[in-house]
Amino acid sequence: MRKLLIPAVAAALLFTGCAAPVTPKQALSDAATKTAQGKDLSYSMKIDTTADDLKKVMTATSSSAVDAQTQSIIDVATSIIPKTVMKVSMHSNGADLNTEKDPQKLDMAMSLAVDSKPIEIMWVKGEAFLHADVEGIGQATGLFTAAQVKMLASSAAASMPWINDVVGGKWVALDKTAVNALIEKAKLQMASAAPSAAPSIDAAKATAAFMDASEITKVDDKTYKSVTDAKKLIKAMAAMDPNDQLTDARADESIAKINDGANLDVTYTLTDGKVSKAVIDVADIMRTWPKADPAQPELAKLAATDFKMALVVEMANDVKITAPSAASTIPASDLEGLTQG
């Protein structure tokens, strides 16, 4: 039967001609779905802007003159933010990532890096590890030197020798029993904070809501652009889960503060049928979304300011998470002291 079906289907295709072309909206939706499938996923986020553009934003939104001390803080922050990248990698040892619920079956690596100098946390097969390029971070930010940190840590190193390994840029492990206890404590606190609520995000519903509120165009074979009706998307997200904090009333409050025609502009790059990059035009949101308000003259100033700012998210499925060789272990007593202090 199967052998008979194959030529029959082929003949039908020849008779009717080529199948209808996939629309840009369907192509992007399929790519988003494919990206979320599987047991491996990593994504990184950074703000694509410059120190000068950040200073323009801060100047426009400031309601008073800036003193020397505040200006110094602004100078440091605006120099660091464009060089900062956050990355999260995940691997499931159980079901696909979009269905696996047991955290014990998930490996994860997280890093926050300034000019490629990271602070990293890794969770592999139920064990946690920590690493920081202290000297590199000091050089990248200009906030401190490794010598200064070592001097501060020297007094504590006698009772907590693992501090020397952290300052020296080595991986350290966290006491497994203590980490599991902290996780269980966090779970209990979250459950007690909202015992009747169980919010969840349905990826398929979220994607469908986004697509329904968006116009999708194909720029070229690898590039797509979405223009999303902000008000329509907010209402759709509020209706998605009755247990989350985005209620219909809160959605209406947000919508009332947004201009008619407010759009979310995103440019996507597709690689091998998956979304590998998304660029969100943050500057456009800041300039065009808020309604004019005489009580907030900074909104008008910001709307008239020429600056560029985008959130860049890059995704990949070639994840490799392996447990590092730890130089030492932070004991339970020290972890408890750090978390309580």
Salt bridges, closest charged atoms under 4 A:
ASP40 OD1 - HIS91 ND1 2.66
ASP53 OD1 - LYS56 NZ 3.69
ASP75 OD1 - LYS55 NZ 3.44
ASP107 OD2 - LYS125 NZ 3.97
GLU120 OE2 - HIS131 ND1 2.70
ASP165 OD1 - LYS170 NZ 3.96
GLU184 OE2 - LYS187 NZ 3.66
ASP212 OD2 - LYS232 NZ 3.68
ASP221 OD1 - LYS218 NZ 3.56
ASP252 OD1 - LYS235 NZ 3.02
ASP260 OD1 - LYS231 NZ 2.50
